[in-house]
């Protein structure tokens, strides 16, 4: 970032959809990490942190009174910035310990629902999910014509042999899903405000349309630094500094639990 910020050409306006080099790096990362093919022009958009994208996807597609399925407990932005501030009606479903804090389709009132937010690895419970569980959610969303917003910001902050999946690894998800990532988590770039959304072409187009009227994209030098970080993955394996960060988090977890 220090190298890129020194270049005058990196201080002009970016595009609200993001620089092509960054979008290409995202699509290549998805191929290496999840074996998912993405068109960098039609299925990828840069975000000023994933929070911005979560709110603006709702702004793009919610109308007054539209029902939105929300987990409880959950990141408060799903209910506030995404749903209530866009005129939507929150419809909560519980995440219970006896179900490993995973959604139970029987607890969901999907009638007339327009959009749904799901997040794994989960904030705040720490729960993780599997491809099989995600497939159940995708099938339900397809059947009920629900836009599935999958917040995968913590996919790289995992322990042991577990590797978090992408909802886009399920073929049918391309019909109804958009997935959000945050470099704040993976690369400790929280203050840099850089993330991305990927998925269904029409959903990404709607998100781009809103963003074109409210922002001009993250600074170019930040996008170029994030692109370099994404390129440091070897196949699906994160670079050394990401692994070391996870080891640090795990040591802190052990101390917290013990004390």
Steps between C-alpha positions, in 0.01 A plus 500: 500500500791734573626443144158554341409808705816672373373490141305814398289301252350307791342811653227563243145374527455127483190342351216418738523140376874488575819485296520216249827374652330459838189334355721263300699413814171421679381272221836319489495463880154342484627250245799404715325509835153359417532370141227747400512678162404869500489762226692800641288741295152364574522300824745696718481846660739675738358624831601767750501224759235228496266701729442748217419221256257330740304823541505591132384159373191552717463856373510364146228237536277568802172688467296645786362219715701216342564218748862410575612182679762575765688270742475564872757570641677674211717789387267798572553654155277232341197628691587869523704622204375238256135444590345774716676795336382374160137465610514122533328289764731278710393135538726327752597133520691365804850358508487245782781321678318166472521537120867611501383859440399408143177611329207260531274528195204402717555816708477726195185675384603529134162609366530821299865548599714703257849466648693298757831557682720211614854514642754215555749473665248679720513831682433491795470127577818374331306213341608351167302328226541243224424478130212264581333751732554780252338290229183474709490880532561552130227256401255676732597842363460383140163341578371815672668747260698662781815707443767330713764738637783284634744690722822298476730762655656250743568220254877519556491536880470130581684248716633147458426323171165673442468701177191716474295453180359756260128490430591535132649150505137388469395529135145621569632789709589687181125554452430683828816571701752776552797441731690764697863502612708740707874552479463647850487146634722300263783752467452719811419799275210624713581870474567478127130427426526245221280199427310346211172341398463221244222287360184521291548740211167682545556547872852633443366733229242638744767555764720677244209724396448621856872542565538709183282765667648495851876430480801504272664177614782437747828684436696343216812444711299303756344284230844427353638403841201270563541347154863416582392338828240285321763391249720370783274199547652176369210297367252498790769558762534842665838677527712467812386827659133396485580165664701679771210736571266202544748336737508821704120510516492136609748563785279788616192276486675244720595766755146643503336160545746392769469821704 
